[in-house]
Amino acid sequence: MPLYLTDKDVESLVNIEDAIAALTDAFLHWHRDGTENLPRQRLPLPTRTLNLMAASAPTLGVCGHKAYFGGCHYVSLYSLQESRLLALIQAGRLGAIRTGAASGLATRCLARDDAKTVGLIGTGRQARTQLMAVASVRPIEMVRVFGRDPERRTTFVREMNELLSCDIIGMDNGENCVRDADIVIAATNASDPVVFGSWLTSGCHLNAVGANSYARRELDNAAVMHASLIATDDLGQAQVEARELIDLTSDGKLAWADVAELGELVQEQKPGRQNSEDITLFKSLGVALEDVAFGKAVYDRAVEAGIGQSFG
């Protein structure tokens, strides 16, 4: 019988390190061994949009899809061998953790080994897992946080100080948050840039996470053009959703051939950081393979622990 797993179940079964491990394994098979990823499709509705994305991971024995509409998020996981539904997983927490894990994986590939300071813009659900993921792959000592709502920023700082063994402080503007940071994270729903190239210091790594449609962007052109290496999780999806990259390629200032995929970095098909002075950028979009691979890890833990409700 298939399992139904809630957000609460997901949170009890896995952590950010589990997600990074699952995504690492998945991207080791990116474009190999029958692994396929279908970029996000958006179905317009009278209000909002139904988002659909799918992937197959034969080495994990599964395929599946993610569908979400408003605040309703689910991953459906199927057995390839048995041609049956394994699980329906509520994907609010799964999605937040796997998005953080993708940035953690990119940070492990691209940030300097000695990166110790973080500038984080954003204090929402994604910001929390972004910071947890980065702190799990680098020896972070200091985090500066900026968000537009002072009360929400104060709450975020207090809660994250309780979770992580580093100093986390709030800042009153984005520039003071980002300047001199070894790692910069933008995790917002902004439609206009919140990180500017003039703020970035040599040798920093930048994770841009929040904007996954052409209507939104978090970086100005200079922030992108300062990067010696630009990576994304799926090039085909970036060509539709990553406005910061689309505009520059349309103007002839950037070539898609110069943008690496995360799977190419994990497989070492393309080199990562070349020296300590490089600025590197990961433009995160969120792809179905991440959801399916992490969903399989969640399912395996649930079966082992006897957690979840059978249905069907």
Rosetta silent file (secondary structure, phi, psi, omega in degrees, C-alpha in Angstrom):
SEQUENCE: MPLYLTDKDVESLVNIEDAIAALTDAFLHWHRDGTENLPRQRLPLPTRTLNLMAASAPTLGVCGHKAYFGGCHYVSLYSLQESRLLALIQAGRLGAIRTGAASGLATRCLARDDAKTVGLIGTGRQARTQLMAVASVRPIEMVRVFGRDPERRTTFVREMNELLSCDIIGMDNGENCVRDADIVIAATNASDPVVFGSWLTSGCHLNAVGANSYARRELDNAAVMHASLIATDDLGQAQVEARELIDLTSDGKLAWADVAELGELVQEQKPGRQNSEDITLFKSLGVALEDVAFGKAVYDRAVEAGIGQSFG
SCORE:     score description
SCORE:     0.000 S_00000001
   1 L     0.000  140.066  176.828    0.000    0.000    0.000 S_00000001
   2 L   -68.889  159.116 -179.731    1.270    3.507   -0.724 S_00000001
   3 E  -106.546  143.304  168.791    2.111    5.843    2.147 S_00000001
   4 E  -106.257  123.210 -177.080    0.781    9.301    2.853 S_00000001
   5 E  -121.014  131.812 -177.902    3.425   11.446    4.581 S_00000001
   6 L   -92.428  170.388  173.926    2.807   14.875    6.070 S_00000001
   7 H   -56.093  -39.882  179.069    5.138   17.836    6.504 S_00000001
   8 H   -63.072  -40.788  176.811    5.441   16.832   10.153 S_00000001
   9 H   -60.963  -46.868 -179.248    6.489   13.315    9.116 S_00000001
  10 H   -56.673  -47.790 -176.575    9.110   14.704    6.738 S_00000001
  11 H   -64.941  -29.761 -179.917   10.594   16.935    9.415 S_00000001
  12 H   -78.980  -19.505 -171.508   10.796   14.046   11.886 S_00000001
  13 H   -97.461  -31.879 -170.721   12.523   11.712    9.416 S_00000001
  14 L  -138.643  162.874  176.778   15.261   13.730    7.681 S_00000001
  15 L  -131.657 -175.779 -175.028   17.510   16.747    8.044 S_00000001
  16 H   -65.455  -34.519  178.176   19.458   19.066    5.779 S_00000001
  17 H   -65.905  -38.349  175.579   22.490   16.764    5.689 S_00000001
  18 H   -61.043  -40.219 -179.173   20.285   13.894    4.491 S_00000001
  19 H   -67.449  -42.017  178.519   18.960   16.130    1.727 S_00000001
  20 H   -62.057  -40.824  178.159   22.436   17.187    0.582 S_00000001
  21 H   -63.536  -42.326 -179.821   23.480   13.526    0.442 S_00000001
  22 H   -64.909  -42.114 -179.593   20.368   12.602   -1.585 S_00000001
  23 H   -70.553  -35.338  176.474   20.896   15.444   -4.054 S_00000001
  24 H   -60.206  -47.642  178.510   24.589   14.621   -4.426 S_00000001
  25 H   -60.832  -41.298 -178.656   23.714   11.052   -5.399 S_00000001
  26 H   -65.256  -45.499 -177.340   21.054   12.256   -7.820 S_00000001
  27 H   -73.400  -17.488  171.624   23.293   14.780   -9.576 S_00000001
  28 L   -64.752  -19.185  179.395   26.032   12.163   -9.931 S_00000001
  29 L  -111.896   13.921 -179.879   23.610   10.596  -12.460 S_00000001
  30 L   -56.794  122.890 -177.764   22.472   13.858  -14.078 S_00000001
  31 L    61.618   22.249  178.370   21.868   13.106  -17.799 S_00000001
  32 L  -129.861  159.705  168.368   23.184    9.570  -17.228 S_00000001
  33 L    53.848   30.106  178.582   21.723    6.093  -16.707 S_00000001
  34 L    82.088    4.119  176.928   18.260    7.149  -17.856 S_00000001
  35 L   -69.138  127.680 -178.456   17.963    9.987  -15.355 S_00000001
  36 E  -134.124  148.411  178.573   15.639   12.620  -16.806 S_00000001
  37 E  -131.894  125.157  176.921   14.300   15.932  -15.569 S_00000001
  38 E   -98.892  115.407 -179.250   11.216   17.693  -16.936 S_00000001
  39 E   -58.571  159.644 -177.580   11.398   21.450  -16.296 S_00000001
  40 E   -57.097  134.258  172.468    8.539   23.174  -14.525 S_00000001
  41 E  -111.982  141.741 -177.675    5.338   23.677  -16.462 S_00000001
  42 E  -119.936  118.457  178.952    2.880   26.365  -15.403 S_00000001
  43 E   -98.621  112.318  179.715   -0.835   25.931  -16.059 S_00000001
  44 E   -66.421  138.331  177.498   -2.690   29.259  -15.835 S_00000001
  45 L  -123.774  167.603  177.974   -5.865   29.155  -13.750 S_00000001
  46 L   -52.935  -37.380  171.168   -8.547   31.772  -13.095 S_00000001
  47 L  -131.968  136.823 -179.506   -6.591   32.560   -9.928 S_00000001
  48 L    64.901 -159.495 -175.591   -2.934   31.598   -9.370 S_00000001
  49 E  -146.228  142.012  170.856   -1.151   28.848  -11.347 S_00000001
  50 E   -92.146  121.266 -178.714   -0.846   25.070  -11.155 S_00000001
  51 E  -103.205  132.713 -177.368    2.861   24.168  -11.290 S_00000001
  52 E  -131.397  135.755  177.121    3.959   20.728  -12.517 S_00000001
  53 E  -151.576  145.837 -172.999    7.442   19.179  -12.699 S_00000001
  54 E  -143.295  158.229  178.665    8.626   15.571  -13.078 S_00000001
  55 E  -157.213  157.005  172.025   11.772   13.441  -13.078 S_00000001
  56 E  -122.101  141.533  178.831   12.977    9.854  -13.309 S_00000001
  57 E  -134.706   78.901 -176.082   15.855    8.403  -11.305 S_00000001
  58 H   -56.876  -33.467  179.160   16.378    4.796  -12.460 S_00000001
  59 H   -65.511  -22.350  175.379   19.389    4.297  -10.200 S_00000001
  60 H   -95.849   -6.435  178.837   17.039    4.961   -7.280 S_00000001
  61 L    76.915   19.754 -174.513   14.308    2.832   -8.851 S_00000001
  62 E  -137.639  160.902  163.873   11.786    5.661   -8.893 S_00000001
  63 E  -137.706  170.936  179.782   10.123    8.359  -10.906 S_00000001
  64 E   177.386  179.241  178.027    7.717   11.001   -9.754 S_00000001
  65 E  -146.038  158.911  174.577    6.337   14.461  -10.009 S_00000001
  66 E  -117.419  136.327  175.973    5.682   17.500   -7.911 S_00000001
  67 E  -131.365  137.144  176.485    2.508   19.550   -8.216 S_00000001
  68 E  -148.799  148.273 -175.720    1.687   22.705   -6.313 S_00000001
  69 E  -148.557  114.689 -175.345   -1.015   25.327   -6.306 S_00000001
  70 L    60.675 -126.619  179.736   -0.993   28.180   -3.826 S_00000001
  71 L   -94.195   11.642 -178.107    0.024   26.695   -0.485 S_00000001
  72 E  -101.809  112.390 -175.994   -0.766   23.111   -1.509 S_00000001
  73 E  -127.194  128.881  177.268    2.426   21.151   -2.394 S_00000001
  74 E  -140.903  143.705  169.826    2.702   17.396   -3.040 S_00000001
  75 E  -111.410  128.748  173.570    5.286   14.958   -4.409 S_00000001
  76 E  -103.653  126.479 -175.748    4.035   11.684   -5.912 S_00000001
  77 E  -116.449  129.451 -175.743    6.653    8.927   -5.880 S_00000001
  78 E  -121.862  146.654  172.918    6.390    5.797   -8.079 S_00000001
  79 E   -83.577  125.576  176.918    8.290    2.512   -8.263 S_00000001
  80 L   -69.422  -40.700 -176.002    9.750    1.943  -11.736 S_00000001
  81 L   -70.328  -40.746 -174.331   10.063   -1.804  -11.272 S_00000001
  82 L   -97.114   -5.490 -179.630    6.599   -2.375   -9.817 S_00000001
  83 L    50.142   51.514 -179.357    4.789    0.384  -11.758 S_00000001
  84 E  -144.061  159.825  176.520    2.936    1.505   -8.648 S_00000001
  85 E   -73.542  126.871  176.177    2.549    4.507   -6.384 S_00000001
  86 E   -92.283  -43.140 -174.319    4.897    4.357   -3.405 S_00000001
  87 E  -159.239  150.029  167.236    4.007    7.549   -1.604 S_00000001
  88 E  -115.530  116.499 -170.839    2.167   10.834   -1.674 S_00000001
  89 E  -116.518  121.415  172.577    4.292   13.288    0.286 S_00000001
  90 E   -61.443  131.083 -163.573    3.182   16.687    1.482 S_00000001
  91 L  -118.184   21.090  173.232    5.988   18.858    0.130 S_00000001
  92 H   -64.760  -55.436  178.748    6.045   22.134    2.002 S_00000001
  93 H   -71.965  -40.453  178.265    8.902   21.076    4.276 S_00000001
  94 H   -55.947  -45.708 -178.889   10.362   18.697    1.686 S_00000001
  95 H   -65.832  -41.259  179.832   10.608   21.560   -0.818 S_00000001
  96 H   -65.439  -42.116 -179.173   12.144   24.001    1.637 S_00000001
  97 H   -68.032  -43.067 -177.796   14.745   21.491    2.799 S_00000001
  98 H   -69.807  -31.068  176.112   15.678   20.344   -0.714 S_00000001
  99 H   -67.007  -41.762  173.810   16.012   23.953   -1.926 S_00000001
 100 H   -61.819  -40.669 -178.288   18.396   24.633    0.934 S_00000001
 101 H   -64.232  -37.819  178.025   20.237   21.416    0.139 S_00000001
 102 H   -61.268  -41.999  177.067   20.756   22.415   -3.503 S_00000001
 103 H   -68.838  -35.765  175.825   22.429   25.622   -2.361 S_00000001
 104 H   -61.916  -41.897  178.259   24.422   23.669    0.194 S_00000001
 105 H   -65.113  -44.008  178.267   25.652   21.358   -2.559 S_00000001
 106 H   -63.877  -38.761  178.466   26.507   24.302   -4.814 S_00000001
 107 H   -64.462  -40.089  177.615   28.289   26.014   -1.927 S_00000001
 108 H   -62.965  -34.426  179.780   30.323   22.882   -1.291 S_00000001
 109 H   -77.982  -31.066 -165.112   31.330   22.871   -4.971 S_00000001
 110 H  -119.770  -29.441 -176.416   32.019   26.588   -5.361 S_00000001
 111 L   -75.419  153.645  174.589   32.661   28.491   -2.122 S_00000001
 112 L   -59.209  145.089 -179.961   36.154   28.894   -0.686 S_00000001
 113 L   -61.494  -29.230 -176.536   37.004   26.219    1.854 S_00000001
 114 L   -97.294   15.752  179.763   37.724   28.891    4.450 S_00000001
 115 L   -62.126  125.132 -173.670   34.484   30.836    3.941 S_00000001
 116 L  -125.471  -17.028 -176.871   33.355   31.950    7.408 S_00000001
 117 E  -118.658  143.502 -178.789   30.960   34.862    6.985 S_00000001
 118 E  -125.865  136.970  167.690   27.495   34.939    5.433 S_00000001
 119 E  -111.409  116.703 -174.474   25.328   37.833    4.284 S_00000001
 120 E  -115.788  121.154  173.392   21.699   36.682    4.082 S_00000001
 121 E  -107.560  116.978 -175.518   18.912   38.765    2.570 S_00000001
 122 L   124.799  140.653 -178.933   15.532   37.282    3.399 S_00000001
 123 L  -133.696   22.678 -177.512   13.951   35.961    6.583 S_00000001
 124 L   -92.560 -163.956 -176.688   11.272   33.606    5.274 S_00000001
 125 H   -59.006  -41.392 -179.877   10.857   29.837    5.099 S_00000001
 126 H   -70.531  -34.458 -177.831   13.542   29.405    2.442 S_00000001
 127 H   -59.855  -38.395 -178.628   16.051   31.600    4.284 S_00000001
 128 H   -60.385  -51.752 -177.500   16.067   29.247    7.251 S_00000001
 129 H   -73.944  -27.512  173.960   17.028   26.116    5.293 S_00000001
 130 H   -60.528  -48.156 -178.595   19.444   28.067    3.095 S_00000001
 131 H   -66.407  -40.576  178.543   21.401   29.141    6.138 S_00000001
 132 H   -61.958  -40.344 -178.732   21.287   25.689    7.706 S_00000001
 133 H   -67.419  -46.023 -179.643   22.613   24.115    4.504 S_00000001
 134 H   -63.003  -40.375  179.610   25.481   26.559    4.053 S_00000001
 135 H   -67.711  -19.676  179.519   26.447   26.176    7.718 S_00000001
 136 H   -83.098  -15.396 -176.791   26.577   22.397    7.244 S_00000001
 137 H  -116.294   -7.725  177.776   29.208   22.566    4.466 S_00000001
 138 L  -138.359  152.389 -175.671   31.420   25.504    5.554 S_00000001
 139 L   -78.962   69.106 -173.619   32.865   26.591    8.951 S_00000001
 140 L   -70.889  131.774  178.821   30.539   29.569    9.345 S_00000001
 141 L  -112.873  -32.529 -175.517   31.312   31.877   12.264 S_00000001
 142 E  -137.543  134.259  176.752   29.294   35.024   11.530 S_00000001
 143 E  -127.334  128.826  173.414   25.969   35.631    9.750 S_00000001
 144 E  -109.516  132.717 -172.290   24.511   39.055    8.983 S_00000001
 145 E  -123.506  134.222  171.665   20.799   39.085    8.152 S_00000001
 146 E  -129.479  134.467  170.843   18.603   41.703    6.508 S_00000001
 147 L  -145.101  152.360 -172.686   14.865   41.601    5.927 S_00000001
 148 L   -67.159  -29.341 -178.055   12.466   44.485    5.367 S_00000001
 149 L   -92.821  109.509 -175.961   10.288   43.695    8.391 S_00000001
 150 H   -58.691  -39.809 -178.365   12.270   44.528   11.588 S_00000001
 151 H   -66.872  -43.754  178.605   10.089   42.378   13.842 S_00000001
 152 H   -65.164  -38.072  178.126   10.324   39.364   11.556 S_00000001
 153 H   -63.128  -43.317  179.503   14.081   39.903   11.228 S_00000001
 154 H   -62.509  -42.565  178.503   14.507   39.961   15.011 S_00000001
 155 H   -63.712  -43.951  179.554   12.511   36.762   15.385 S_00000001
 156 H   -60.116  -46.583 -179.510   14.515   35.041   12.637 S_00000001
 157 H   -60.727  -44.394 -179.686   17.831   36.022   14.227 S_00000001
 158 H   -62.449  -46.829 -177.127   16.745   34.777   17.644 S_00000001
 159 H   -66.529  -40.070 -178.646   15.490   31.437   16.327 S_00000001
 160 H   -72.914  -30.332  174.284   18.534   30.777   14.145 S_00000001
 161 H   -64.041  -28.693  177.279   20.911   31.621   16.983 S_00000001
 162 H   -76.136  -23.441 -175.853   19.228   28.830   18.921 S_00000001
 163 H   -93.500  -34.280 -171.714   19.747   26.372   16.041 S_00000001
 164 L  -115.580  149.299 -178.763   23.272   27.153   14.829 S_00000001
 165 L   -94.825   56.950  174.569   26.608   27.474   16.623 S_00000001
 166 L  -146.729  166.465  179.997   27.635   30.778   15.047 S_00000001
 167 E   -83.613  126.192 -178.806   26.946   34.462   15.707 S_00000001
 168 E  -123.808  122.688 -176.733   23.867   35.721   13.840 S_00000001
 169 E  -129.950  151.061  176.650   23.011   39.411   13.883 S_00000001
 170 E   -88.505  148.156  178.460   20.405   41.584   12.169 S_00000001
 171 L  -122.712  156.715 -175.516   21.346   44.487    9.891 S_00000001
 172 L   -93.733   -1.048  174.059   19.364   47.569    8.953 S_00000001
 173 L  -158.598  162.268 -175.094   20.078   47.447    5.201 S_00000001
 174 H   -67.653  -38.317 -177.137   21.121   45.055    2.464 S_00000001
 175 H   -63.075  -46.132  178.831   24.444   46.641    1.642 S_00000001
 176 H   -65.246  -26.824  177.648   25.794   46.370    5.193 S_00000001
 177 H   -70.346  -41.212 -170.165   24.577   42.784    5.231 S_00000001
 178 H   -90.303  -36.002 -172.944   26.375   41.757    2.029 S_00000001
 179 L   -56.921  132.943  177.083   29.630   43.767    1.992 S_00000001
 180 L    70.242    7.315  178.042   32.732   41.665    2.815 S_00000001
 181 L   -76.718  140.170  175.917   30.699   38.453    3.177 S_00000001
 182 L   -73.730  -33.194  178.700   32.372   35.238    1.992 S_00000001
 183 E  -131.028  131.461  178.347   28.972   33.770    1.073 S_00000001
 184 E  -117.456  134.074  179.118   25.940   35.798    0.036 S_00000001
 185 E  -124.117  127.505  171.050   22.413   34.376    0.000 S_00000001
 186 E  -112.670  114.468 -178.391   19.391   36.039   -1.582 S_00000001
 187 L  -133.100   74.313 -174.031   16.190   34.241   -0.566 S_00000001
 188 L  -131.803  175.059  172.149   13.384   36.699   -1.275 S_00000001
 189 L  -108.786   30.753 -174.249   10.286   37.117   -3.421 S_00000001
 190 L   -68.369  146.860  172.971   11.610   40.369   -4.885 S_00000001
 191 L  -100.264  -11.990  176.899   10.743   41.546   -8.377 S_00000001
 192 L  -126.446  155.929 -173.877   13.657   44.023   -8.407 S_00000001
 193 L   -55.446  139.998  173.646   17.302   43.455   -7.424 S_00000001
 194 L  -117.637   -8.629  175.573   18.203   43.165   -3.750 S_00000001
 195 E  -126.641  132.560 -176.061   21.903   42.321   -4.330 S_00000001
 196 L  -120.728  142.870 -176.808   24.177   44.575   -6.366 S_00000001
 197 H   -56.557  -33.125 -179.359   27.518   43.798   -7.927 S_00000001
 198 H   -66.243  -16.105  178.890   29.155   46.800   -6.289 S_00000001
 199 H   -86.444  -18.427 -169.912   28.530   45.190   -2.896 S_00000001
 200 L   -80.616  139.849  178.736   30.318   41.907   -3.651 S_00000001
 201 L   -99.023  151.360  177.827   33.846   41.250   -2.446 S_00000001
 202 L   -55.202  137.594  176.545   36.477   39.271   -4.342 S_00000001
 203 L    87.848    0.174 -177.506   36.336   35.572   -3.592 S_00000001
 204 L   -82.732  160.285  172.507   32.723   35.460   -2.478 S_00000001
 205 E  -116.903  139.048 -175.726   30.135   32.886   -3.486 S_00000001
 206 E  -122.138  125.497  171.576   26.544   33.936   -4.174 S_00000001
 207 E  -106.627  116.226  176.938   23.407   31.783   -3.955 S_00000001
 208 E  -106.495  114.281 -162.808   20.389   33.424   -5.616 S_00000001
 209 L  -116.488  -33.526 -164.010   17.368   31.404   -4.590 S_00000001
 210 L   -79.421  -28.554 -171.603   14.088   33.269   -4.543 S_00000001
 211 L   -95.936  111.609  178.757   13.333   34.215   -8.159 S_00000001
 212 L  -126.791   32.854  171.105   12.118   31.313  -10.321 S_00000001
 213 L  -150.794  159.210 -175.923   10.056   33.151  -12.913 S_00000001
 214 L   -64.162  -20.612 -178.936   10.793   35.847  -15.459 S_00000001
 215 L   -76.393   -8.127 -173.928    8.703   38.321  -13.474 S_00000001
 216 L  -126.651  150.210  173.343   11.140   38.217  -10.557 S_00000001
 217 L  -156.176  150.582  179.921   14.830   38.917  -10.025 S_00000001
 218 L  -117.703  -15.072 -174.238   17.162   39.341   -7.043 S_00000001
 219 E  -118.521  144.274  170.309   20.460   40.367   -8.712 S_00000001
 220 L   -82.979  170.371 -176.647   21.449   43.335  -10.823 S_00000001
 221 H   -59.552  -37.728 -177.496   23.401   42.762  -14.038 S_00000001
 222 H   -64.206  -36.645  179.258   26.703   43.670  -12.403 S_00000001
 223 H   -61.721  -38.977  178.536   26.316   40.969   -9.754 S_00000001
 224 H   -71.654  -45.800 -174.672   25.979   38.361  -12.494 S_00000001
 225 H   -70.518  -22.124  175.315   28.745   39.760  -14.705 S_00000001
 226 L   -70.245  -18.812 -174.873   31.219   39.900  -11.796 S_00000001
 227 L   -75.274  128.895  174.115   30.969   36.104  -11.505 S_00000001
 228 L   -76.266  -27.058  179.353   33.828   34.089  -12.993 S_00000001
 229 E  -138.172  127.681  177.879   31.650   30.986  -12.834 S_00000001
 230 E  -117.550  130.467  178.555   27.851   30.831  -13.092 S_00000001
 231 E  -130.091  155.371  174.012   25.964   27.629  -12.343 S_00000001
 232 E  -144.241  167.711 -177.332   22.310   26.618  -12.235 S_00000001
 233 L   -80.886  -28.974  177.003   20.500   23.389  -11.486 S_00000001
 234 L  -148.837  121.198 -174.467   18.969   22.963  -14.977 S_00000001
 235 H   -66.679  -41.400  179.522   19.988   24.937  -18.057 S_00000001
 236 H   -61.397  -40.861  178.689   16.724   24.357  -19.930 S_00000001
 237 H   -68.821  -37.666  179.040   14.706   25.629  -16.992 S_00000001
 238 H   -62.075  -34.235 -178.008   17.033   28.617  -16.579 S_00000001
 239 H   -69.101  -10.945  177.927   16.400   29.640  -20.183 S_00000001
 240 H  -109.843  -33.879 -168.362   12.732   30.124  -19.282 S_00000001
 241 H  -110.231  -26.223 -170.152   12.811   31.217  -15.647 S_00000001
 242 L   -88.895   86.421 -174.139   16.146   32.884  -14.766 S_00000001
 243 H   -58.817  -38.075 -179.738   15.564   36.512  -15.723 S_00000001
 244 H   -57.887  -33.282  179.705   18.988   37.630  -14.506 S_00000001
 245 H   -89.409  -38.127 -177.833   20.563   35.286  -17.067 S_00000001
 246 H   -60.546  -46.569 -177.773   17.941   35.568  -19.817 S_00000001
 247 H   -62.402  -40.815 -178.933   18.271   39.355  -20.119 S_00000001
 248 H   -70.170  -37.764  177.305   22.063   39.217  -20.341 S_00000001
 249 H   -69.247  -36.842  178.174   22.060   36.464  -22.962 S_00000001
 250 H   -63.508  -32.405  179.497   19.449   38.372  -24.990 S_00000001
 251 L   -86.985    0.931  179.502   21.751   41.414  -24.927 S_00000001
 252 L    75.977   15.597 -178.671   24.755   39.322  -26.015 S_00000001
 253 L   -95.266   -9.705 -179.827   26.606   39.913  -22.749 S_00000001
 254 L  -147.011  144.432  177.326   26.432   36.282  -21.606 S_00000001
 255 L  -112.433  137.427  178.780   26.367   32.951  -23.450 S_00000001
 256 H   -59.611  -29.564  179.093   24.352   29.968  -22.228 S_00000001
 257 H   -63.358  -19.061 -179.482   27.359   27.794  -23.071 S_00000001
 258 H   -91.616    0.545  178.644   29.212   29.565  -20.267 S_00000001
 259 E   -99.629  122.015 -179.113   26.620   28.578  -17.645 S_00000001
 260 E   -87.028  152.431  170.978   27.377   25.287  -15.886 S_00000001
 261 E   -94.723  148.414 -178.978   24.798   22.857  -14.550 S_00000001
 262 H   -56.452  -38.763  178.779   25.078   21.680  -10.969 S_00000001
 263 H   -61.304  -35.348  177.835   25.277   18.086  -12.176 S_00000001
 264 H   -66.688  -34.327  177.619   28.334   18.941  -14.290 S_00000001
 265 H   -72.234  -42.830 -179.980   30.078   20.325  -11.206 S_00000001
 266 H   -63.196  -39.047  179.653   29.168   17.314   -9.052 S_00000001
 267 L   -82.312   -3.077 -178.507   30.413   14.959  -11.785 S_00000001
 268 L    60.408   29.844  172.187   33.517   17.146  -12.253 S_00000001
 269 L   -74.382  -28.287  174.652   32.759   17.498  -15.959 S_00000001
 270 L  -126.291  143.914 -178.042   33.345   21.215  -15.500 S_00000001
 271 L   -72.525  151.765  174.942   35.796   22.786  -13.049 S_00000001
 272 L   -89.799 -138.042  179.712   34.563   24.725  -10.053 S_00000001
 273 L   -58.016  133.786 -179.003   36.344   27.623   -8.380 S_00000001
 274 L   -96.784  -29.340  177.778   39.764   28.252   -9.932 S_00000001
 275 L  -156.178  171.336 -173.665   41.273   30.607   -7.344 S_00000001
 276 L   -72.135  -12.239 -178.674   40.499   32.395   -4.102 S_00000001
 277 L   -93.460  -12.175 -179.146   39.679   35.676   -5.877 S_00000001
 278 L   -61.738  142.620  164.583   36.902   34.311   -8.106 S_00000001
 279 L   -99.185  129.147 -178.263   33.326   35.369   -7.527 S_00000001
 280 E  -120.455  151.766 -175.519   30.994   32.414   -8.130 S_00000001
 281 E  -134.891  130.988  169.242   27.220   32.332   -8.565 S_00000001
 282 E  -113.556  114.161  175.875   24.614   29.607   -8.175 S_00000001
 283 E   -93.061  100.053 -175.985   21.273   30.557   -9.683 S_00000001
 284 L   -84.819  134.033  177.285   18.874   28.162   -7.968 S_00000001
 285 L  -120.063  -27.533 -175.793   15.564   27.366   -9.644 S_00000001
 286 L    85.014  113.817 -176.940   14.500   24.104   -8.014 S_00000001
 287 L  -122.967  159.095 -174.140   14.136   21.042  -10.236 S_00000001
 288 H   -64.054  -33.673 -179.616   12.035   17.903  -10.054 S_00000001
 289 H   -58.931  -35.665  177.368   15.008   15.556   -9.766 S_00000001
 290 H   -63.694  -43.761  179.055   15.791   17.164   -6.413 S_00000001
 291 H   -64.613  -43.211 -177.405   12.237   16.546   -5.196 S_00000001
 292 H   -68.284  -44.660 -179.146   12.164   12.940   -6.430 S_00000001
 293 H   -64.492  -45.117  179.048   15.584   12.031   -5.033 S_00000001
 294 H   -70.468  -35.220  175.902   14.884   13.588   -1.655 S_00000001
 295 H   -59.796  -38.063  177.540   11.375   12.146   -1.688 S_00000001
 296 H   -65.451  -39.623  177.417   12.888    8.675   -2.080 S_00000001
 297 H   -63.036  -41.377  177.419   15.131    9.289    0.926 S_00000001
 298 H   -62.928  -45.671 -179.146   12.103   10.386    2.952 S_00000001
 299 H   -61.008  -45.860 -179.531   10.122    7.328    1.830 S_00000001
 300 H   -59.955  -42.823  178.383   12.922    4.902    2.709 S_00000001
 301 H   -64.443  -39.334 -179.401   13.209    6.402    6.205 S_00000001
 302 H   -64.001  -43.309  178.575    9.447    6.253    6.662 S_00000001
 303 H   -62.213  -44.101 -179.390    9.298    2.557    5.738 S_00000001
 304 H   -62.850  -39.321 -175.263   12.200    1.810    8.085 S_00000001
 305 H   -90.318   -7.189 -177.918   10.621    3.741   10.957 S_00000001
 306 L    69.079   34.029 -179.075    7.067    2.578   10.327 S_00000001
 307 L  -105.407  144.342  178.226    5.855    6.154    9.896 S_00000001
 308 L   116.122  159.291 -179.315    3.076    7.268    7.551 S_00000001
 309 E  -107.006  123.658  177.593   -0.510    6.394    6.804 S_00000001
 310 E   -72.983  145.827  177.777   -1.284    3.653    4.277 S_00000001
 311 L  -151.756  172.567  176.843   -4.009    4.377    1.771 S_00000001
 312 L    98.128    0.000    0.000   -5.472    3.160   -1.517 S_00000001
